[in-house]
Amino acid sequence: MRDGVIETDYLVVGAGASAMAFVDALTSEGDAEVVLVDRRHDPGGHWNDAYSFVRLHQPSANYGVNSRFLGTDSIDTSGPNAGYYERARGVEIRAYYRTVLDGWLPSGQVSFYGGHEYVAGGPGEHTLVSRLTGRTVPVRVRRKLVDATCLETSVPATHTPGFTVDPEATVVPVGELVGLAEAPGGYTILGAGKTAMDACTWLLENGVDPDRIRWVRPRDSWLIDRGSVQPGELVAATMEGFAVAVESVAQASTLDDLFRRLESSGLLFRLDPAVAPTMFRGATLSEVERDALRQIEQVARLGRVRHVGSDRIVLDHGEVPTSRDTVHVDCTAYGFANAPARPIFEPDRITLQSVTSGFITFNSALLGYIETARDEVAEQNRLCEPGVQPSRAEDWLDMMCGSHERVRRLTAESDVRAWLDRSRLYLTRGLRNHLGDPRMRSAMTRFSTNLEPALANIKPLLATARPPG
Ligand SMILES: Cc1cc2nc3c(=O)[nH]c(=O)nc-3n(C[C@H](O)[C@H](O)[C@H](O)COP(=O)(O)OP(=O)(O)OC[C@H]3O[C@@H](n4cnc5c(N)ncnc54)[C@H](O)[C@@H]3O)c2cc1C
């Protein structure tokens, strides 16, 4: 600190999962000093406000920061995730990030300003404002500002719903389901995303009859089969999934044809075979969870909720009846934000975004490594071009096929390849240890035969997208 001004190499705004993975990679590879700021008092971002029954959608084995395991790296033997790598609960994830941060602080290389708001000033001027005292802390940054808020996740506990509620109707955020004092007349789940799926799954697991659940689902999504995104001992299935994906893209004549192929191969699911999904946000389910959710037959597809009344719910395109003794469960928070239209690396700034189809924390760790390993911004951006943040069904093409081109660019660099090999967050790490498995060999051949034709077919397929209806 000089003249009351904190000096640091990197000022990282946000201390969620993205920031933590980035800082871990950056500080593991060098001696750069980091100031980490978050308006929340604890690290871990949105996980601090998640509902109590939340779990990762993906295996713990590939989530968190590279330098510390999350969970026990084991395969579940019972429950809806049986046969797949374990998925941490929210409480475990929150404790994990606190432990990671506490491990960093004693050396002084990383300082944490929890409960502080970041306020941007003029060029090179940064201020942190305590939410408790109002005290301001000026920060001078020697190298770069790191914006780790771009994928900021909105959750029902803290967002403002986009609908009004009659005083006599009961609407609760999903997290309050566990605190209900008595059984209501029925449940209406509001929202189409993974949080809504989690709420329905939890109610069904806890014995609620599917006929007592109504689901207000404005749009349907394509869902990833969890069996096709498994690390470690199950990585051959992941490679087979990659092979099926690129082969399907290479052979498809239209987007409709592509999704037919992906669905018939089992790589993608939809909840209702009679409804064409228009969304893809990377949500992942097991077959057991999918089959459970299909038991819910009361689905209202009349657009978004506008008003929850005491006897009816008003939607964009109509109304459905409800009652005073129904609990309406708000699962309408948008999840992660759209990525900004700016490069990841700039001379004085890094904007964390996803490069590959790998999970968010893997991508952030990769950017931390590239920041330490390459000096030139142009070269950093050549290696790390942002991918599309998935939202529409056709975004599957960039995430699950186009991103292989970006991975190829990265793995052409021997140091990056070596980093990937030691990165526990990398889904297909250790793939070469499975070359004795004929399934793996055949998947790799199928993948490499189809990759070029698939990449060449992305644009023609996108041209067949239907205009949004
Ligand atoms: C239920 C659920 C399950 C999920 N499961 C997975 C999964 O299995 N795998 C996966 O990859 N992703 C999953 N995700 C996506 C999830 O968004 C990411 O994994 C990750 O947690 C996002 O972290 P983040 O750091 O980008 O965002 P956040 O967690 O939102 O963190 C951003 C932080 O920035 C802070 N901030 C913003 N602006 C300021 C400011 N001006 N000053 C100070 N602080 C600021 C916020 O307080 C926040 O803490 C899941 C999401 C949900 C909702």
PDBQT file of the ligand as one rigid body, heavy atoms in Angstrom, charges set to zero:
ROOT
HETATM    1  C1  LIG A 501     -28.158 -24.458  -9.950  1.00  0.00    +0.000 C 
HETATM    2  C2  LIG A 501     -26.932 -24.252 -10.791  1.00  0.00    +0.000 A 
HETATM    3  C3  LIG A 501     -26.069 -25.331 -11.055  1.00  0.00    +0.000 A 
HETATM    4  C4  LIG A 501     -24.941 -25.145 -11.855  1.00  0.00    +0.000 A 
HETATM    5  N1  LIG A 501     -24.120 -26.212 -12.115  1.00  0.00    +0.000 NA
HETATM    6  C5  LIG A 501     -23.039 -26.024 -12.916  1.00  0.00    +0.000 A 
HETATM    7  C6  LIG A 501     -22.148 -27.095 -13.215  1.00  0.00    +0.000 A 
HETATM    8  O1  LIG A 501     -22.350 -28.219 -12.796  1.00  0.00    +0.000 OA
HETATM    9  N2  LIG A 501     -21.069 -26.845 -14.008  1.00  0.00    +0.000 N 
HETATM   10  C7  LIG A 501     -20.817 -25.599 -14.511  1.00  0.00    +0.000 A 
HETATM   11  O2  LIG A 501     -19.803 -25.411 -15.193  1.00  0.00    +0.000 OA
HETATM   12  N3  LIG A 501     -21.649 -24.584 -14.244  1.00  0.00    +0.000 NA
HETATM   13  C8  LIG A 501     -22.741 -24.763 -13.473  1.00  0.00    +0.000 A 
HETATM   14  N4  LIG A 501     -23.562 -23.720 -13.211  1.00  0.00    +0.000 N 
HETATM   15  C9  LIG A 501     -23.272 -22.430 -13.861  1.00  0.00    +0.000 C 
HETATM   16  C10 LIG A 501     -22.567 -21.498 -12.888  1.00  0.00    +0.000 C 
HETATM   17  O3  LIG A 501     -23.038 -20.282 -13.303  1.00  0.00    +0.000 OA
HETATM   18  C11 LIG A 501     -21.037 -21.597 -12.948  1.00  0.00    +0.000 C 
HETATM   19  O4  LIG A 501     -20.598 -22.871 -12.588  1.00  0.00    +0.000 OA
HETATM   20  C12 LIG A 501     -20.324 -20.646 -12.006  1.00  0.00    +0.000 C 
HETATM   21  O5  LIG A 501     -20.690 -20.868 -10.666  1.00  0.00    +0.000 OA
HETATM   22  C13 LIG A 501     -20.501 -19.219 -12.395  1.00  0.00    +0.000 C 
HETATM   23  O6  LIG A 501     -19.568 -18.524 -11.628  1.00  0.00    +0.000 OA
HETATM   24  P1  LIG A 501     -19.204 -17.030 -11.907  1.00  0.00    +0.000 P 
HETATM   25  O7  LIG A 501     -18.034 -16.735 -11.044  1.00  0.00    +0.000 OA
HETATM   26  O8  LIG A 501     -19.017 -16.812 -13.371  1.00  0.00    +0.000 OA
HETATM   27  O9  LIG A 501     -20.511 -16.212 -11.503  1.00  0.00    +0.000 OA
HETATM   28  P2  LIG A 501     -21.109 -15.893 -10.059  1.00  0.00    +0.000 P 
HETATM   29  O10 LIG A 501     -21.165 -17.090  -9.217  1.00  0.00    +0.000 OA
HETATM   30  O11 LIG A 501     -22.406 -15.175 -10.319  1.00  0.00    +0.000 OA
HETATM   31  O12 LIG A 501     -20.047 -14.888  -9.416  1.00  0.00    +0.000 OA
HETATM   32  C14 LIG A 501     -19.909 -13.551  -9.849  1.00  0.00    +0.000 C 
HETATM   33  C15 LIG A 501     -19.620 -12.723  -8.612  1.00  0.00    +0.000 C 
HETATM   34  O13 LIG A 501     -19.336 -11.377  -9.024  1.00  0.00    +0.000 OA
HETATM   35  C16 LIG A 501     -19.763 -10.529  -7.983  1.00  0.00    +0.000 C 
HETATM   36  N5  LIG A 501     -19.897  -9.167  -8.527  1.00  0.00    +0.000 N 
HETATM   37  C17 LIG A 501     -20.570  -8.781  -9.647  1.00  0.00    +0.000 A 
HETATM   38  N6  LIG A 501     -20.445  -7.444  -9.827  1.00  0.00    +0.000 NA
HETATM   39  C18 LIG A 501     -19.688  -6.984  -8.796  1.00  0.00    +0.000 A 
HETATM   40  C19 LIG A 501     -19.216  -5.689  -8.432  1.00  0.00    +0.000 A 
HETATM   41  N7  LIG A 501     -19.475  -4.570  -9.155  1.00  0.00    +0.000 N 
HETATM   42  N8  LIG A 501     -18.483  -5.574  -7.301  1.00  0.00    +0.000 NA
HETATM   43  C20 LIG A 501     -18.198  -6.661  -6.545  1.00  0.00    +0.000 A 
HETATM   44  N9  LIG A 501     -18.609  -7.915  -6.858  1.00  0.00    +0.000 NA
HETATM   45  C21 LIG A 501     -19.348  -8.069  -7.971  1.00  0.00    +0.000 A 
HETATM   46  C22 LIG A 501     -21.080 -11.140  -7.538  1.00  0.00    +0.000 C 
HETATM   47  O14 LIG A 501     -21.397 -10.757  -6.209  1.00  0.00    +0.000 OA
HETATM   48  C23 LIG A 501     -20.782 -12.648  -7.652  1.00  0.00    +0.000 C 
HETATM   49  O15 LIG A 501     -20.442 -13.230  -6.400  1.00  0.00    +0.000 OA
HETATM   50  C24 LIG A 501     -24.679 -23.870 -12.407  1.00  0.00    +0.000 A 
HETATM   51  C25 LIG A 501     -25.545 -22.789 -12.126  1.00  0.00    +0.000 A 
HETATM   52  C26 LIG A 501     -26.663 -22.969 -11.327  1.00  0.00    +0.000 A 
HETATM   53  C27 LIG A 501     -27.562 -21.794 -11.066  1.00  0.00    +0.000 C 
ENDROOT
TORSDOF 0
